[in-house]
Structures are given as C-alpha cells and as structure tokens.
C-alpha cells in the first residue's frame, strides 16, 4: 500500500487512485456524480500550493474544484 495524500499535495501532472473521500454524504454524493469515488484514478492538471481551484482529470473530463474540497480527496500513488 502506498502513501495516502490529499489531492492538493499531488504534483501537477501526477495521477493517484482515490482511496477515500472525507466529508459528509452531500460531498461524497456530489463528487460521485462527477466520477470521483474510491478506486478511480484522477490526474492533477493544475493547482496552486495552499489556495485556489484545482483542476482534475477523470477519464476524458476535466473539472475544477475548490482547494478545500480537493484537500478531502485522499489518493494513493499509482504505479
């Protein structure tokens, strides 16, 4: 098992497999509806350290999420 880190700490261009989404039912449901759920690989397209929106690619779709939301998406490095 690899290191578990929030998506906000992933370097731009790197991919991680989502292992957990911290938050209530509403947040998990919203992220699930856009394809972000445990087991899915996401790639960080852009983001700034400590603030601002983070753009993630899930499959062929890119989506921008707030820094706080992305800090609750926990990933594990893919091989």
Backbone bond lengths (Angstrom), bond angles and torsions (degrees), N, CA, C in turn:
res aa  C-N    CA-C-N  psi(-1)  N-CA   C-N-CA  omega(-1)  CA-C   N-CA-C  phi
1 X - - - 1.461 - - 1.522 108.48 -
2 X 1.339 117.60 132.02 1.452 122.78 -178.60 1.516 112.42 -83.11
3 X 1.316 114.12 -178.42 1.457 121.26 179.22 1.527 109.68 -72.35
4 X 1.324 115.97 134.74 1.463 121.86 178.69 1.523 108.37 -95.11
5 X 1.346 115.81 122.43 1.456 120.14 -178.69 1.522 109.93 -138.23
6 X 1.346 116.57 152.06 1.463 118.68 174.96 1.520 110.03 -67.96
7 X 1.309 116.59 150.47 1.461 121.92 -179.51 1.527 110.91 -59.06
8 X 1.327 117.94 -28.40 1.466 120.51 178.92 1.524 111.96 -63.16
9 X 1.331 118.32 -24.54 1.464 122.49 -179.12 1.525 113.32 -93.04
10 X 1.318 117.41 -1.86 1.464 122.08 -180.00 1.530 108.32 -78.24
11 X 1.327 118.92 135.88 1.464 120.19 177.16 1.536 111.55 -65.63
12 X 1.325 116.15 147.81 1.470 120.89 177.13 1.527 108.35 -58.63
13 X 1.320 116.05 133.06 1.460 122.32 -179.67 1.516 113.90 95.15
14 X 1.329 117.42 -12.91 1.467 121.05 -179.15 1.525 110.67 -88.75
15 X 1.323 115.16 154.41 1.467 121.82 178.35 1.517 109.78 -115.26
16 X 1.320 115.90 146.20 1.468 122.40 174.96 1.517 108.89 -136.24
17 X 1.324 115.35 154.32 1.462 121.54 172.83 1.526 106.79 -93.24
18 X 1.323 117.39 124.81 1.459 121.41 179.55 1.527 108.51 -66.73
19 X 1.338 116.65 126.97 1.455 120.74 178.65 1.526 112.37 -111.49
20 X 1.356 116.41 -19.98 1.462 119.00 -177.78 1.521 109.21 -163.26
21 X 1.323 115.73 146.43 1.459 121.81 171.53 1.519 106.23 -120.52
22 X 1.331 116.28 115.75 1.455 121.74 179.48 1.521 108.23 -85.10
23 X 1.303 116.52 132.91 1.455 119.48 179.97 1.514 110.76 142.26
24 X 1.288 114.35 177.37 1.450 120.85 -178.29 1.514 113.02 -80.11
25 X 1.315 114.06 -178.71 1.460 121.32 -178.42 1.531 111.64 -58.33
26 X 1.323 117.51 -40.95 1.456 121.40 -178.14 1.519 112.32 -61.55
27 X 1.333 116.56 -45.46 1.460 119.96 179.99 1.519 110.93 -66.92
28 X 1.327 116.95 -45.52 1.467 119.87 179.49 1.521 110.83 -61.86
29 X 1.318 116.98 -39.77 1.464 121.54 -179.98 1.526 111.05 -65.82
30 X 1.330 117.32 -43.32 1.465 121.31 179.79 1.523 110.53 -62.71
31 X 1.323 116.79 -46.32 1.460 120.07 -179.71 1.529 111.09 -66.24
32 X 1.325 116.63 -38.32 1.468 120.66 177.83 1.531 110.34 -60.89
33 X 1.324 116.25 -38.44 1.471 120.07 -177.63 1.530 112.42 -66.75
34 X 1.343 117.91 -21.97 1.465 120.46 177.09 1.529 111.31 -104.06
35 X 1.331 115.80 12.42 1.462 120.61 172.58 1.507 116.24 93.62
36 X 1.336 118.03 5.49 1.464 120.83 -179.75 1.518 108.38 -100.07
37 X 1.341 114.58 109.11 1.468 121.28 -178.96 1.529 107.58 -155.07
38 X 1.318 117.60 163.02 1.471 119.65 179.94 1.526 112.02 -54.07
39 X 1.349 114.66 136.97 1.453 121.39 179.14 1.516 113.84 99.10
40 X 1.334 117.61 -16.98 1.458 122.61 -177.92 1.526 109.73 -89.15
41 X 1.337 116.47 141.31 1.465 121.23 176.32 1.524 108.74 -91.44
42 X 1.339 115.89 129.14 1.465 121.85 176.31 1.525 108.51 -120.81
43 X 1.325 115.73 149.17 1.460 122.42 177.91 1.525 108.26 -117.29
44 X 1.334 116.39 131.54 1.463 120.57 177.38 1.520 108.40 -82.23
45 X 1.327 116.23 116.39 1.455 122.57 -177.09 1.530 110.77 -88.33
46 X 1.329 117.34 -41.54 1.460 121.36 177.62 1.510 110.06 -159.21
47 X 1.318 114.85 163.28 1.454 121.50 179.15 1.518 109.22 168.13
48 X 1.318 116.23 161.53 1.451 122.50 -179.99 1.520 109.33 -118.81
49 X 1.326 118.01 142.76 1.468 120.28 179.78 1.531 111.57 -61.51
50 X 1.301 116.18 122.80 1.453 121.92 172.41 1.513 118.55 83.97
51 X 1.340 118.97 -6.81 1.468 118.38 -178.22 1.527 110.92 -166.86
52 X 1.311 114.20 173.18 1.464 121.57 172.31 1.507 114.54 77.90
53 X 1.315 115.05 173.41 1.460 119.78 -179.25 1.530 111.69 -70.74
54 X 1.325 114.87 153.46 1.457 122.95 176.72 1.526 106.25 -120.54
55 X 1.323 116.99 128.61 1.461 121.25 179.05 1.525 108.08 -99.14
56 X 1.330 115.48 124.53 1.454 122.05 178.95 1.517 109.48 -116.42
57 X 1.317 115.55 146.00 1.460 120.82 173.07 1.517 107.88 -107.78
58 X 1.328 114.62 126.56 1.457 122.07 177.33 1.516 105.90 -123.29
59 X 1.333 116.16 109.25 1.459 119.09 -173.67 1.517 108.52 64.07
60 X 1.309 118.05 -126.96 1.451 121.96 179.92 1.512 113.98 -97.35
61 X 1.323 117.73 10.99 1.454 122.09 -175.13 1.522 110.95 -115.91
62 X 1.328 116.17 137.87 1.458 121.06 174.12 1.514 108.66 -107.34
63 X 1.339 115.80 141.71 1.453 120.60 178.59 1.520 109.32 -140.92
64 X 1.327 116.86 142.70 1.455 122.26 177.38 1.521 108.83 -99.83
65 X 1.328 115.42 130.78 1.458 121.53 178.83 1.521 108.67 -127.74
66 X 1.313 116.77 155.27 1.451 121.05 177.32 1.519 111.85 -67.03
67 X 1.323 115.60 155.30 1.455 121.95 -178.74 1.539 111.02 -58.66
68 X 1.333 117.27 -41.73 1.466 121.00 -179.16 1.518 112.70 -63.01
69 X 1.324 116.83 -40.84 1.463 120.69 178.09 1.521 109.86 -64.99
70 X 1.334 116.53 -45.70 1.468 120.03 -178.73 1.520 112.80 -66.18
71 X 1.324 116.79 -26.52 1.467 119.24 178.24 1.530 111.14 -69.41
72 X 1.332 116.78 -14.91 1.462 121.22 179.32 1.525 113.33 -98.75
73 X 1.337 115.96 -1.64 1.481 120.75 174.85 1.521 106.91 -94.10
74 X 1.326 116.17 113.30 1.459 121.51 -175.95 1.533 109.01 -100.75
75 X 1.329 114.66 127.35 1.455 120.04 -178.16 1.514 112.44 -121.92
76 X 1.317 113.68 169.30 1.466 122.48 178.78 1.527 106.21 -133.14
77 X 1.331 116.86 135.00 1.456 121.30 -176.77 1.528 110.90 -56.09
78 X 1.329 115.51 138.11 1.459 120.51 176.06 1.517 108.69 -93.13
79 X 1.314 116.22 157.57 1.482 119.73 179.97 1.496 111.17 -97.40
